[in-house]
Amino acid sequence: MASVSTSIVVLTHNKLACTRICLPTLLETPGQDWELIVVDNGSTDGTRKWLDRFRERCAGKGIAMRAIHNHGNTGCSTARNQGAAEASGNKLVFLDNDVALRSRSWLQQLTGRMDAGRKIAVAGPKLVYPSPPYPIQCAGVGISRTGRVLFRGRGEPRGSAEFNAEIDVQTLVSACFMFRRDIFEKAGGFDPAFNPVEFEDFDLCYRARSLGYSARYVPSVEMYHLESVTTAGTPSLPNTALVIRHGLLFKKRWKHMFEKEEGPPDHETRWRRIPPTRLDSVGTLPLIE
């Protein structure tokens, strides 16, 4: 097998309709110096058979694809670490199965940005909603001095000047971000204490930052995000309770950092409610360069 520079690790847990929208878009990524590793956390909806067929499509494009099938839902942190352990790239992209490609050159751009700045541990794109006019879902994340979370730009026009500036942010979301493998390992990977989900990505970014590295928001790269499909849309996950419990753990660990940072004021962190995307309403997703 040819060596690859980047390993893309995707988690699945049922939601086959979503996976069928999102994964095929990755095959529009130029080049063959990347591999795809899918960790399936005990899906029972036909995902396993679909992944077997999708592997053949990847092979036809010259892309190495492997699927790891767990018997049950091991949790996001455990599954992502499992995928990373199987990866051969020196850069790791973590991607949820509700994210689809929008910028064709996404991998090239994120790689180039990280290679240009050796203090960058993790880089993430502008996430946008998958329906016109494609407003922003997340442009990096801010944490207030009391530990409240702000998804920067949520619901704002994707062309807003404020969210088209490349900057270091306090943290990024693992719906889609690229980590340098050496820093990922140095930071200890995702902490299983945050299983099954919520705040594991913020915790990892803060651990990398505590080592002297930065988290970089790269707005020239855009990816679609079908928000609230993989977590809030999973009946077996008590999402609100997990947000509260794991939010408290995150605050306890990192209060000494964020209470001294110039994060957003609390009044700006009020969650802007946006109706979730209906999968049956998602048509052809246009690509940009």
C-alpha positions as CSV (number, residue, x, y, z in Angstrom):
1,M,0.0,0.0,0.0
2,A,1.3,3.5,-0.9
3,S,2.2,5.8,1.9
4,V,-0.3,8.5,2.7
5,S,0.2,11.9,4.4
6,T,-3.3,12.2,5.8
7,S,-5.7,9.8,7.5
8,I,-9.4,10.8,7.6
9,V,-11.2,9.1,10.5
10,V,-15.0,9.1,10.3
11,L,-17.4,7.7,12.9
12,T,-20.7,6.1,12.1
13,H,-23.5,4.9,14.4
14,N,-26.6,4.2,12.4
15,K,-27.9,7.2,10.5
16,L,-27.2,5.5,7.2
17,A,-29.2,8.1,5.3
18,C,-26.8,10.7,6.5
19,T,-23.7,8.6,5.8
20,R,-24.9,8.1,2.2
21,I,-25.1,11.8,1.7
22,C,-21.8,12.7,3.3
23,L,-19.1,10.0,2.7
24,P,-19.4,9.9,-1.1
25,T,-18.5,13.6,-1.3
26,L,-15.1,12.9,0.1
27,L,-14.3,11.1,-3.2
28,E,-14.2,14.6,-4.8
29,T,-11.1,15.4,-2.9
30,P,-8.2,15.7,-5.3
31,G,-5.2,13.4,-5.1
32,Q,-4.6,10.0,-3.6
33,D,-2.2,10.7,-0.7
34,W,-4.9,10.2,1.9
35,E,-6.8,7.3,3.4
36,L,-10.2,6.8,4.9
37,I,-10.8,4.9,8.1
38,V,-14.4,4.5,9.2
39,V,-15.2,3.3,12.7
40,D,-18.7,2.0,12.9
41,N,-20.0,1.9,16.5
42,G,-22.4,-1.0,16.3
43,S,-24.8,0.2,13.6
44,T,-27.8,-2.0,13.0
45,D,-29.4,-0.2,10.1
46,G,-27.4,-1.7,7.1
47,T,-24.4,0.7,7.5
48,R,-22.0,-2.3,7.6
49,K,-23.1,-3.6,4.2
50,W,-23.2,-0.2,2.7
51,L,-19.6,0.5,3.9
52,D,-18.5,-2.8,2.2
53,R,-19.9,-1.5,-1.1
54,F,-18.4,2.0,-0.6
55,R,-15.0,0.4,-0.1
56,E,-15.2,-0.8,-3.7
57,R,-16.0,2.8,-4.8
58,C,-13.0,4.1,-3.0
59,A,-10.7,1.4,-4.5
60,G,-11.9,2.5,-7.9
61,K,-10.7,6.0,-7.1
62,G,-7.4,4.7,-5.8
63,I,-8.3,5.6,-2.3
64,A,-7.5,3.1,0.6
65,M,-10.5,2.7,2.8
66,R,-10.8,0.5,5.9
67,A,-13.8,-0.1,8.1
68,I,-13.6,-1.0,11.8
69,H,-16.8,-2.6,13.1
70,N,-17.4,-2.5,16.8
71,H,-20.1,-4.6,18.4
72,G,-21.6,-1.6,20.2
73,N,-21.3,2.1,20.7
74,T,-18.0,2.5,22.4
75,G,-18.3,6.3,22.5
76,C,-16.7,9.1,20.4
77,S,-13.4,9.3,22.3
78,T,-12.7,5.6,22.3
79,A,-13.8,5.1,18.6
80,R,-11.7,8.1,17.4
81,N,-8.7,6.9,19.3
82,Q,-9.3,3.5,17.7
83,G,-9.3,5.0,14.3
84,A,-6.2,7.1,15.0
85,A,-4.3,3.9,16.1
86,E,-5.0,2.3,12.7
87,A,-4.0,5.4,10.8
88,S,-0.8,5.8,8.9
89,G,-0.8,9.5,8.1
90,N,1.2,12.1,9.9
91,K,-2.0,14.3,9.9
92,L,-5.3,13.1,11.3
93,V,-8.6,14.5,10.2
94,F,-11.6,13.7,12.4
95,L,-14.9,14.0,10.6
96,D,-18.4,13.2,11.7
97,N,-20.7,11.4,9.2
98,D,-22.9,14.5,9.1
99,V,-20.2,16.6,7.4
100,A,-19.9,16.8,3.6
101,L,-17.3,18.3,1.3
102,R,-17.9,21.8,0.0
103,S,-14.4,23.1,-0.8
104,R,-12.7,20.7,-3.2
105,S,-9.3,21.8,-2.0
106,W,-10.1,21.4,1.7
107,L,-7.4,18.8,2.5
108,Q,-4.7,20.6,0.5
109,Q,-5.6,24.0,2.2
110,L,-5.7,22.7,5.7
111,T,-2.5,20.7,5.2
112,G,-0.7,23.7,3.7
113,R,-1.8,25.9,6.6
114,M,-0.6,23.6,9.2
115,D,2.7,23.0,7.5
116,A,3.2,26.8,7.3
117,G,2.9,27.2,11.0
118,R,4.6,24.6,13.2
119,K,2.9,25.9,16.3
120,I,-0.5,25.0,14.9
121,A,-1.7,21.8,16.4
122,V,-5.2,21.7,14.9
123,A,-6.9,23.5,12.1
124,G,-10.6,23.6,11.2
125,P,-12.8,25.0,8.5
126,K,-15.9,27.2,8.3
127,L,-18.9,24.9,8.8
128,V,-22.0,25.9,6.9
129,Y,-25.6,24.7,6.7
130,P,-26.4,22.5,3.6
131,S,-29.2,24.7,2.2
132,P,-29.1,28.1,0.4
133,P,-27.8,30.6,1.1
134,Y,-25.5,28.3,3.2
135,P,-25.3,30.4,6.4
136,I,-22.5,29.7,9.0
137,Q,-23.0,26.9,11.4
138,C,-19.7,27.3,13.2
139,A,-16.7,29.5,12.6
140,G,-14.5,28.3,15.5
141,V,-15.5,28.3,19.1
142,G,-15.2,30.9,21.9
143,I,-15.3,30.1,25.6
144,S,-16.4,32.9,28.0
145,R,-14.5,33.5,31.2
146,T,-17.3,31.6,33.0
147,G,-17.0,28.7,30.7
148,R,-20.0,29.4,28.4
149,V,-19.7,28.2,24.8
150,L,-20.1,30.3,21.7
151,F,-20.3,28.9,18.1
152,R,-18.8,31.9,16.3
153,G,-21.0,33.2,13.5
154,R,-23.8,30.7,14.0
155,G,-26.7,31.7,11.6
156,E,-24.7,34.6,10.1
157,P,-24.1,35.0,6.3
158,R,-21.2,32.9,5.1
159,G,-19.7,36.0,3.5
160,S,-19.6,38.0,6.8
161,A,-16.2,39.8,7.0
162,E,-15.9,39.1,10.7
163,F,-15.9,35.4,10.1
164,N,-13.7,35.4,7.0
165,A,-10.6,36.3,8.8
166,E,-8.1,33.5,9.6
167,I,-7.4,33.6,13.3
168,D,-6.4,31.5,16.3
169,V,-9.4,30.5,18.3
170,Q,-9.9,29.0,21.7
171,T,-11.1,25.7,20.4
172,L,-12.6,24.0,17.4
173,V,-15.3,21.3,16.9
174,S,-14.5,17.8,15.9
175,A,-17.3,17.7,13.4
176,C,-14.3,18.5,11.2
177,F,-10.8,19.3,12.2
178,M,-7.2,18.3,11.3
179,F,-4.7,17.4,14.0
180,R,-0.9,17.0,13.7
181,R,-0.4,13.4,14.6
182,D,2.6,14.0,16.9
183,I,0.7,16.7,18.9
184,F,-2.4,14.5,19.0
185,E,-0.3,11.7,20.6
186,K,1.6,14.1,22.8
187,A,-1.7,15.5,24.1
188,G,-2.9,11.9,24.8
189,G,-5.7,11.7,22.2
190,F,-9.4,12.0,23.1
191,D,-10.2,11.4,26.8
192,P,-12.7,8.5,27.3
193,A,-14.0,10.4,30.3
194,F,-16.1,12.3,27.8
195,N,-17.8,9.2,26.3
196,P,-20.2,8.8,24.8
197,V,-20.0,12.4,23.4
198,E,-19.8,16.1,24.1
199,F,-16.8,18.3,25.0
200,E,-14.2,15.7,24.1
201,D,-13.1,17.9,21.2
202,F,-12.8,21.1,23.4
203,D,-10.9,19.2,26.0
204,L,-8.4,17.9,23.4
205,C,-7.9,21.3,21.8
206,Y,-7.2,22.8,25.3
207,R,-4.7,20.1,26.1
208,A,-2.9,20.9,22.9
209,R,-3.0,24.6,23.6
210,S,-1.7,24.0,27.2
211,L,1.4,22.5,25.5
212,G,2.0,25.7,23.7
213,Y,0.3,25.0,20.4
214,S,-2.6,26.8,18.7
215,A,-6.0,26.0,17.2
216,R,-6.5,27.7,13.8
217,Y,-9.7,28.7,12.1
218,V,-9.3,28.6,8.3
219,P,-12.4,30.2,6.7
220,S,-11.2,29.7,3.1
221,V,-12.1,26.1,3.7
222,E,-15.9,25.4,3.9
223,M,-17.6,22.2,4.7
224,Y,-21.3,21.4,5.0
225,H,-22.6,20.3,8.4
226,L,-26.0,18.6,8.9
227,E,-26.3,19.9,12.5
228,S,-28.1,17.8,15.1
229,V,-28.2,14.6,13.1
230,T,-25.6,12.5,14.8
231,T,-25.9,13.4,18.5
232,A,-29.1,15.4,19.3
233,G,-30.8,13.2,16.7
234,T,-29.9,9.9,18.4
235,P,-32.6,8.8,20.9
236,S,-30.2,6.6,22.9
237,L,-28.0,9.6,23.8
238,P,-29.4,11.9,26.6
239,N,-27.8,14.9,24.8
240,T,-28.9,17.6,27.2
241,A,-27.7,15.7,30.3
242,L,-24.4,14.9,28.6
243,V,-23.8,18.6,27.7
244,I,-24.4,19.5,31.3
245,R,-22.3,16.7,32.8
246,H,-19.4,17.0,30.4
247,G,-19.5,20.8,30.4
248,L,-18.9,20.8,34.1
249,L,-15.9,18.4,33.7
250,F,-14.5,20.7,31.0
251,K,-14.9,23.8,33.1
252,K,-13.3,22.1,36.1
253,R,-10.2,21.1,34.0
254,W,-9.7,24.3,32.0
255,K,-11.1,27.1,34.2
256,H,-7.5,28.2,34.9
257,M,-7.1,28.9,31.2
258,F,-10.4,30.3,29.9
259,E,-11.0,32.6,32.9
260,K,-7.9,34.5,31.9
261,E,-8.6,34.5,28.1
262,E,-10.3,37.2,26.1
263,G,-13.3,35.0,25.3
264,P,-16.7,36.3,24.4
265,P,-18.9,38.0,27.0
266,D,-21.6,35.7,28.5
267,H,-24.4,37.7,26.9
268,E,-23.1,36.7,23.5
269,T,-23.1,33.0,24.2
270,R,-26.9,32.6,24.2
271,W,-27.7,29.7,21.9
272,R,-29.3,30.7,18.7
273,R,-31.9,28.2,17.8
274,I,-32.0,27.1,14.2
275,P,-34.3,24.4,12.9
276,P,-32.4,21.1,12.3
277,T,-31.8,20.0,8.7
278,R,-34.2,17.5,7.3
279,L,-32.3,14.8,5.4
280,D,-35.0,14.5,2.8
281,S,-34.6,18.2,2.0
282,V,-30.9,17.9,1.2
283,G,-30.4,18.0,-2.5
284,T,-27.2,18.1,-4.6
285,L,-24.6,19.9,-2.6
286,P,-22.6,22.3,-4.8
287,L,-18.8,22.4,-4.6
288,I,-16.4,25.3,-4.6
289,E,-12.7,25.3,-5.2
